[in-house]
Amino acid sequence: MVEMDLLESARRAKNLGKHEDAIIAYSKALEAAPHDTSILEAMGDIYYEMGRHEEALHVYGEALKQEPHNLMVLFKKGYTLRKIHRCEDAIKCFDIALSVNPGFLYALNDRGYCLNELGRYAEALNCFDRSLSLSPRNIRVIASKGIALRELHRLEESLECFNRALELNAVNAFVYYQKSLTLREMGRVREADECLKRINFPWPGKTSHT
Protein backbone atom coordinates (compact mmCIF):
# COMPACT_ATOMS: atom_id res chain seq x y z
CA MET A 1 0.00 0.00 0.00
CA VAL A 2 2.81 2.39 0.92
CA GLU A 3 4.57 1.60 -2.36
CA MET A 4 1.41 2.32 -4.37
CA ASP A 5 0.95 5.63 -2.56
CA LEU A 6 4.54 6.60 -3.32
CA LEU A 7 4.15 5.67 -6.98
CA GLU A 8 0.97 7.71 -7.25
CA SER A 9 2.70 10.63 -5.55
CA ALA A 10 5.62 10.32 -7.98
CA ARG A 11 3.33 10.24 -11.02
CA ARG A 12 1.41 13.26 -9.75
CA ALA A 13 4.61 15.21 -9.16
CA LYS A 14 5.91 14.31 -12.61
CA ASN A 15 2.69 15.43 -14.28
CA LEU A 16 2.96 18.75 -12.46
CA GLY A 17 6.54 19.19 -13.62
CA LYS A 18 7.92 18.72 -10.10
CA HIS A 19 10.73 16.45 -11.20
CA GLU A 20 12.79 16.54 -8.01
CA ASP A 21 9.76 15.60 -5.92
CA ALA A 22 9.01 12.76 -8.33
CA ILE A 23 12.58 11.45 -8.02
CA ILE A 24 12.33 11.50 -4.23
CA ALA A 25 9.04 9.58 -4.29
CA TYR A 26 10.34 7.03 -6.79
CA SER A 27 13.51 6.55 -4.72
CA LYS A 28 11.42 5.78 -1.65
CA ALA A 29 9.25 3.39 -3.66
CA LEU A 30 12.41 1.68 -4.90
CA GLU A 31 13.50 1.08 -1.31
CA ALA A 32 10.25 -0.82 -0.81
CA ALA A 33 10.56 -2.71 -4.11
CA PRO A 34 14.25 -2.76 -5.13
CA HIS A 35 13.68 -5.17 -8.02
CA ASP A 36 10.89 -3.21 -9.70
CA THR A 37 12.44 -2.21 -13.02
CA SER A 38 9.42 -0.08 -13.92
CA ILE A 39 10.38 2.29 -11.11
CA LEU A 40 13.95 2.52 -12.37
CA GLU A 41 12.67 3.11 -15.89
CA ALA A 42 10.39 5.91 -14.69
CA MET A 43 13.27 7.53 -12.80
CA GLY A 44 15.43 7.33 -15.90
CA ASP A 45 12.71 9.03 -17.92
CA ILE A 46 12.58 11.91 -15.47
CA TYR A 47 16.35 12.34 -15.41
CA TYR A 48 16.26 12.42 -19.21
CA GLU A 49 13.55 15.10 -19.21
CA MET A 50 15.69 17.14 -16.81
CA GLY A 51 18.67 16.90 -19.15
CA ARG A 52 20.59 14.83 -16.59
CA HIS A 53 21.62 12.25 -19.14
CA GLU A 54 24.39 10.51 -17.22
CA GLU A 55 22.04 9.87 -14.31
CA ALA A 56 19.41 8.60 -16.72
CA LEU A 57 21.95 6.21 -18.22
CA HIS A 58 22.96 4.97 -14.78
CA VAL A 59 19.37 4.23 -13.79
CA TYR A 60 18.56 2.53 -17.10
CA GLY A 61 21.73 0.48 -16.61
CA GLU A 62 20.54 -0.61 -13.17
CA ALA A 63 17.22 -1.68 -14.66
CA LEU A 64 19.01 -3.70 -17.33
CA LYS A 65 21.06 -5.53 -14.72
CA GLN A 66 17.76 -7.00 -13.56
CA GLU A 67 16.10 -7.33 -16.98
CA PRO A 68 18.85 -7.42 -19.64
CA HIS A 69 16.34 -7.87 -22.47
CA ASN A 70 13.80 -5.22 -21.48
CA LEU A 71 13.13 -3.75 -24.91
CA MET A 72 11.90 -0.31 -23.88
CA VAL A 73 14.72 0.23 -21.40
CA LEU A 74 17.26 -0.85 -24.01
CA PHE A 75 15.71 1.60 -26.44
CA LYS A 76 15.63 4.44 -23.92
CA LYS A 77 19.24 3.87 -22.94
CA GLY A 78 20.23 3.83 -26.61
CA TYR A 79 18.14 6.91 -27.35
CA THR A 80 19.81 8.78 -24.48
CA LEU A 81 23.25 7.74 -25.71
CA ARG A 82 22.42 9.00 -29.20
CA LYS A 83 21.31 12.34 -27.78
CA ILE A 84 24.73 12.84 -26.20
CA HIS A 85 26.44 11.76 -29.44
CA ARG A 86 27.60 8.35 -28.22
CA CYS A 87 26.22 6.64 -31.29
CA GLU A 88 28.48 3.59 -31.22
CA ASP A 89 27.32 2.78 -27.68
CA ALA A 90 23.73 3.48 -28.66
CA ILE A 91 23.94 0.99 -31.52
CA LYS A 92 25.03 -1.71 -29.06
CA CYS A 93 21.79 -1.17 -27.12
CA PHE A 94 19.69 -1.28 -30.26
CA ASP A 95 21.47 -4.43 -31.44
CA ILE A 96 20.61 -6.23 -28.21
CA ALA A 97 16.98 -5.16 -28.52
CA LEU A 98 16.83 -6.27 -32.15
CA SER A 99 18.37 -9.63 -31.28
CA VAL A 100 15.33 -10.17 -29.05
CA ASN A 101 12.78 -8.69 -31.46
CA PRO A 102 14.02 -7.99 -35.02
CA GLY A 103 10.85 -6.04 -35.75
CA PHE A 104 11.19 -3.62 -32.83
CA LEU A 105 10.78 -0.41 -34.81
CA TYR A 106 11.93 2.04 -32.15
CA ALA A 107 15.33 0.36 -32.01
CA LEU A 108 15.50 -0.28 -35.75
CA ASN A 109 14.77 3.34 -36.62
CA ASP A 110 17.15 4.84 -34.09
CA ARG A 111 19.85 2.42 -35.17
CA GLY A 112 19.43 3.86 -38.66
CA TYR A 113 19.56 7.44 -37.37
CA CYS A 114 22.79 6.63 -35.50
CA LEU A 115 24.34 5.12 -38.61
CA ASN A 116 23.40 8.22 -40.61
CA GLU A 117 25.06 10.41 -37.98
CA LEU A 118 28.18 8.24 -38.16
CA GLY A 119 28.28 8.52 -41.96
CA ARG A 120 27.60 4.80 -42.40
CA TYR A 121 24.90 5.44 -44.96
CA ALA A 122 24.74 2.04 -46.67
CA GLU A 123 24.17 0.36 -43.31
CA ALA A 124 21.58 2.98 -42.41
CA LEU A 125 19.70 2.22 -45.63
CA ASN A 126 19.35 -1.40 -44.58
CA CYS A 127 17.67 -0.28 -41.35
CA PHE A 128 15.35 2.15 -43.12
CA ASP A 129 14.35 -0.39 -45.76
CA ARG A 130 13.53 -2.97 -43.09
CA SER A 131 11.58 -0.39 -41.12
CA LEU A 132 9.58 0.80 -44.13
CA SER A 133 8.70 -2.77 -45.04
CA LEU A 134 6.92 -2.91 -41.67
CA SER A 135 5.70 0.69 -41.42
CA PRO A 136 5.71 2.29 -44.89
CA ARG A 137 4.20 5.66 -43.89
CA ASN A 138 6.81 6.77 -41.35
CA ILE A 139 7.77 10.22 -42.66
CA ARG A 140 10.89 10.58 -40.56
CA VAL A 141 12.26 7.24 -41.74
CA ILE A 142 11.44 8.07 -45.37
CA ALA A 143 13.25 11.41 -45.04
CA SER A 144 16.21 9.81 -43.29
CA LYS A 145 16.44 7.30 -46.12
CA GLY A 146 16.44 10.23 -48.55
CA ILE A 147 19.35 11.80 -46.68
CA ALA A 148 21.33 8.55 -46.77
CA LEU A 149 20.67 8.14 -50.48
CA ARG A 150 21.82 11.71 -51.15
CA GLU A 151 25.05 11.12 -49.26
CA LEU A 152 25.58 8.03 -51.40
CA HIS A 153 25.01 10.20 -54.51
CA ARG A 154 21.86 8.31 -55.45
CA LEU A 155 20.09 11.58 -56.10
CA GLU A 156 17.04 10.44 -58.08
CA GLU A 157 16.17 7.91 -55.38
CA SER A 158 16.77 10.53 -52.71
CA LEU A 159 14.35 12.89 -54.45
CA GLU A 160 11.75 10.13 -54.67
CA CYS A 161 11.93 9.69 -50.89
CA PHE A 162 11.35 13.37 -50.18
CA ASN A 163 8.48 13.50 -52.66
CA ARG A 164 6.92 10.48 -50.96
CA ALA A 165 7.31 12.12 -47.55
CA LEU A 166 5.63 15.27 -48.85
CA GLU A 167 2.74 13.22 -50.20
CA LEU A 168 2.15 12.17 -46.60
CA ASN A 169 2.67 15.65 -45.13
CA ALA A 170 2.68 18.51 -47.61
CA VAL A 171 3.87 21.18 -45.13
CA ASN A 172 6.84 19.45 -43.51
CA ALA A 173 9.56 22.11 -43.43
CA PHE A 174 12.34 19.65 -42.63
CA VAL A 175 11.51 17.54 -45.68
CA TYR A 176 11.29 20.59 -47.95
CA TYR A 177 14.72 21.69 -46.75
CA GLN A 178 16.23 18.26 -47.36
CA LYS A 179 14.57 18.09 -50.77
CA SER A 180 16.10 21.47 -51.63
CA LEU A 181 19.58 20.13 -50.82
CA THR A 182 19.08 17.15 -53.12
CA LEU A 183 17.73 19.34 -55.92
CA ARG A 184 20.66 21.71 -55.56
CA GLU A 185 23.09 18.80 -55.88
CA MET A 186 21.24 17.80 -59.04
CA GLY A 187 21.75 21.29 -60.45
CA ARG A 188 18.03 22.08 -60.24
CA VAL A 189 18.56 25.37 -58.43
CA ARG A 190 15.22 27.01 -59.26
CA GLU A 191 13.28 24.05 -57.88
CA ALA A 192 15.51 24.03 -54.80
CA ASP A 193 14.70 27.69 -54.20
CA GLU A 194 10.99 26.95 -54.57
CA CYS A 195 11.30 24.37 -51.81
CA LEU A 196 12.88 26.93 -49.51
CA LYS A 197 10.04 29.36 -50.24
CA ARG A 198 7.59 26.68 -49.16
CA ILE A 199 9.31 26.57 -45.78
CA ASN A 200 8.66 30.27 -45.21
CA PHE A 201 5.25 30.38 -46.90
CA PRO A 202 3.90 26.81 -46.90
CA TRP A 203 0.45 27.56 -48.32
CA PRO A 204 -0.04 28.56 -51.96
CA GLY A 205 -0.60 32.28 -52.31
CA LYS A 206 0.54 33.08 -48.79
CA THR A 207 2.81 36.10 -48.39
CA SER A 208 4.26 38.00 -45.48
CA HIS A 209 1.34 40.46 -45.71
CA THR A 210 -1.47 37.93 -45.25
C-alpha positions as CSV (number, residue, x, y, z in Angstrom):
1,M,0.0,0.0,0.0
2,V,2.8,2.4,0.9
3,E,4.6,1.6,-2.4
4,M,1.4,2.3,-4.4
5,D,0.9,5.6,-2.6
6,L,4.5,6.6,-3.3
7,L,4.1,5.7,-7.0
8,E,1.0,7.7,-7.3
9,S,2.7,10.6,-5.5
10,A,5.6,10.3,-8.0
11,R,3.3,10.2,-11.0
12,R,1.4,13.3,-9.7
13,A,4.6,15.2,-9.2
14,K,5.9,14.3,-12.6
15,N,2.7,15.4,-14.3
16,L,3.0,18.8,-12.5
17,G,6.5,19.2,-13.6
18,K,7.9,18.7,-10.1
19,H,10.7,16.5,-11.2
20,E,12.8,16.5,-8.0
21,D,9.8,15.6,-5.9
22,A,9.0,12.8,-8.3
23,I,12.6,11.4,-8.0
24,I,12.3,11.5,-4.2
25,A,9.0,9.6,-4.3
26,Y,10.3,7.0,-6.8
27,S,13.5,6.6,-4.7
28,K,11.4,5.8,-1.6
29,A,9.3,3.4,-3.7
30,L,12.4,1.7,-4.9
31,E,13.5,1.1,-1.3
32,A,10.3,-0.8,-0.8
33,A,10.6,-2.7,-4.1
34,P,14.2,-2.8,-5.1
35,H,13.7,-5.2,-8.0
36,D,10.9,-3.2,-9.7
37,T,12.4,-2.2,-13.0
38,S,9.4,-0.1,-13.9
39,I,10.4,2.3,-11.1
40,L,14.0,2.5,-12.4
41,E,12.7,3.1,-15.9
42,A,10.4,5.9,-14.7
43,M,13.3,7.5,-12.8
44,G,15.4,7.3,-15.9
45,D,12.7,9.0,-17.9
46,I,12.6,11.9,-15.5
47,Y,16.3,12.3,-15.4
48,Y,16.3,12.4,-19.2
49,E,13.6,15.1,-19.2
50,M,15.7,17.1,-16.8
51,G,18.7,16.9,-19.2
52,R,20.6,14.8,-16.6
53,H,21.6,12.3,-19.1
54,E,24.4,10.5,-17.2
55,E,22.0,9.9,-14.3
56,A,19.4,8.6,-16.7
57,L,22.0,6.2,-18.2
58,H,23.0,5.0,-14.8
59,V,19.4,4.2,-13.8
60,Y,18.6,2.5,-17.1
61,G,21.7,0.5,-16.6
62,E,20.5,-0.6,-13.2
63,A,17.2,-1.7,-14.7
64,L,19.0,-3.7,-17.3
65,K,21.1,-5.5,-14.7
66,Q,17.8,-7.0,-13.6
67,E,16.1,-7.3,-17.0
68,P,18.8,-7.4,-19.6
69,H,16.3,-7.9,-22.5
70,N,13.8,-5.2,-21.5
71,L,13.1,-3.8,-24.9
72,M,11.9,-0.3,-23.9
73,V,14.7,0.2,-21.4
74,L,17.3,-0.9,-24.0
75,F,15.7,1.6,-26.4
76,K,15.6,4.4,-23.9
77,K,19.2,3.9,-22.9
78,G,20.2,3.8,-26.6
79,Y,18.1,6.9,-27.3
80,T,19.8,8.8,-24.5
81,L,23.3,7.7,-25.7
82,R,22.4,9.0,-29.2
83,K,21.3,12.3,-27.8
84,I,24.7,12.8,-26.2
85,H,26.4,11.8,-29.4
86,R,27.6,8.3,-28.2
87,C,26.2,6.6,-31.3
88,E,28.5,3.6,-31.2
89,D,27.3,2.8,-27.7
90,A,23.7,3.5,-28.7
91,I,23.9,1.0,-31.5
92,K,25.0,-1.7,-29.1
93,C,21.8,-1.2,-27.1
94,F,19.7,-1.3,-30.3
95,D,21.5,-4.4,-31.4
96,I,20.6,-6.2,-28.2
97,A,17.0,-5.2,-28.5
98,L,16.8,-6.3,-32.1
99,S,18.4,-9.6,-31.3
100,V,15.3,-10.2,-29.1
101,N,12.8,-8.7,-31.5
102,P,14.0,-8.0,-35.0
103,G,10.8,-6.0,-35.8
104,F,11.2,-3.6,-32.8
105,L,10.8,-0.4,-34.8
106,Y,11.9,2.0,-32.2
107,A,15.3,0.4,-32.0
108,L,15.5,-0.3,-35.7
109,N,14.8,3.3,-36.6
110,D,17.2,4.8,-34.1
111,R,19.8,2.4,-35.2
112,G,19.4,3.9,-38.7
113,Y,19.6,7.4,-37.4
114,C,22.8,6.6,-35.5
115,L,24.3,5.1,-38.6
116,N,23.4,8.2,-40.6
117,E,25.1,10.4,-38.0
118,L,28.2,8.2,-38.2
119,G,28.3,8.5,-42.0
120,R,27.6,4.8,-42.4
121,Y,24.9,5.4,-45.0
122,A,24.7,2.0,-46.7
123,E,24.2,0.4,-43.3
124,A,21.6,3.0,-42.4
125,L,19.7,2.2,-45.6
126,N,19.3,-1.4,-44.6
127,C,17.7,-0.3,-41.4
128,F,15.4,2.1,-43.1
129,D,14.3,-0.4,-45.8
130,R,13.5,-3.0,-43.1
131,S,11.6,-0.4,-41.1
132,L,9.6,0.8,-44.1
133,S,8.7,-2.8,-45.0
134,L,6.9,-2.9,-41.7
135,S,5.7,0.7,-41.4
136,P,5.7,2.3,-44.9
137,R,4.2,5.7,-43.9
138,N,6.8,6.8,-41.4
139,I,7.8,10.2,-42.7
140,R,10.9,10.6,-40.6
141,V,12.3,7.2,-41.7
142,I,11.4,8.1,-45.4
143,A,13.2,11.4,-45.0
144,S,16.2,9.8,-43.3
145,K,16.4,7.3,-46.1
146,G,16.4,10.2,-48.6
147,I,19.4,11.8,-46.7
148,A,21.3,8.5,-46.8
149,L,20.7,8.1,-50.5
150,R,21.8,11.7,-51.2
151,E,25.0,11.1,-49.3
152,L,25.6,8.0,-51.4
153,H,25.0,10.2,-54.5
154,R,21.9,8.3,-55.4
155,L,20.1,11.6,-56.1
156,E,17.0,10.4,-58.1
157,E,16.2,7.9,-55.4
158,S,16.8,10.5,-52.7
159,L,14.4,12.9,-54.4
160,E,11.7,10.1,-54.7
161,C,11.9,9.7,-50.9
162,F,11.4,13.4,-50.2
163,N,8.5,13.5,-52.7
164,R,6.9,10.5,-51.0
165,A,7.3,12.1,-47.5
166,L,5.6,15.3,-48.8
167,E,2.7,13.2,-50.2
168,L,2.1,12.2,-46.6
169,N,2.7,15.6,-45.1
170,A,2.7,18.5,-47.6
171,V,3.9,21.2,-45.1
172,N,6.8,19.4,-43.5
173,A,9.6,22.1,-43.4
174,F,12.3,19.6,-42.6
175,V,11.5,17.5,-45.7
176,Y,11.3,20.6,-47.9
177,Y,14.7,21.7,-46.8
178,Q,16.2,18.3,-47.4
179,K,14.6,18.1,-50.8
180,S,16.1,21.5,-51.6
181,L,19.6,20.1,-50.8
182,T,19.1,17.2,-53.1
183,L,17.7,19.3,-55.9
184,R,20.7,21.7,-55.6
185,E,23.1,18.8,-55.9
186,M,21.2,17.8,-59.0
187,G,21.8,21.3,-60.5
188,R,18.0,22.1,-60.2
189,V,18.6,25.4,-58.4
190,R,15.2,27.0,-59.3
191,E,13.3,24.0,-57.9
192,A,15.5,24.0,-54.8
193,D,14.7,27.7,-54.2
194,E,11.0,26.9,-54.6
195,C,11.3,24.4,-51.8
196,L,12.9,26.9,-49.5
197,K,10.0,29.4,-50.2
198,R,7.6,26.7,-49.2
199,I,9.3,26.6,-45.8
200,N,8.7,30.3,-45.2
201,F,5.3,30.4,-46.9
202,P,3.9,26.8,-46.9
203,W,0.5,27.6,-48.3
204,P,0.0,28.6,-52.0
205,G,-0.6,32.3,-52.3
206,K,0.5,33.1,-48.8
207,T,2.8,36.1,-48.4
208,S,4.3,38.0,-45.5
209,H,1.3,40.5,-45.7
210,T,-1.5,37.9,-45.2
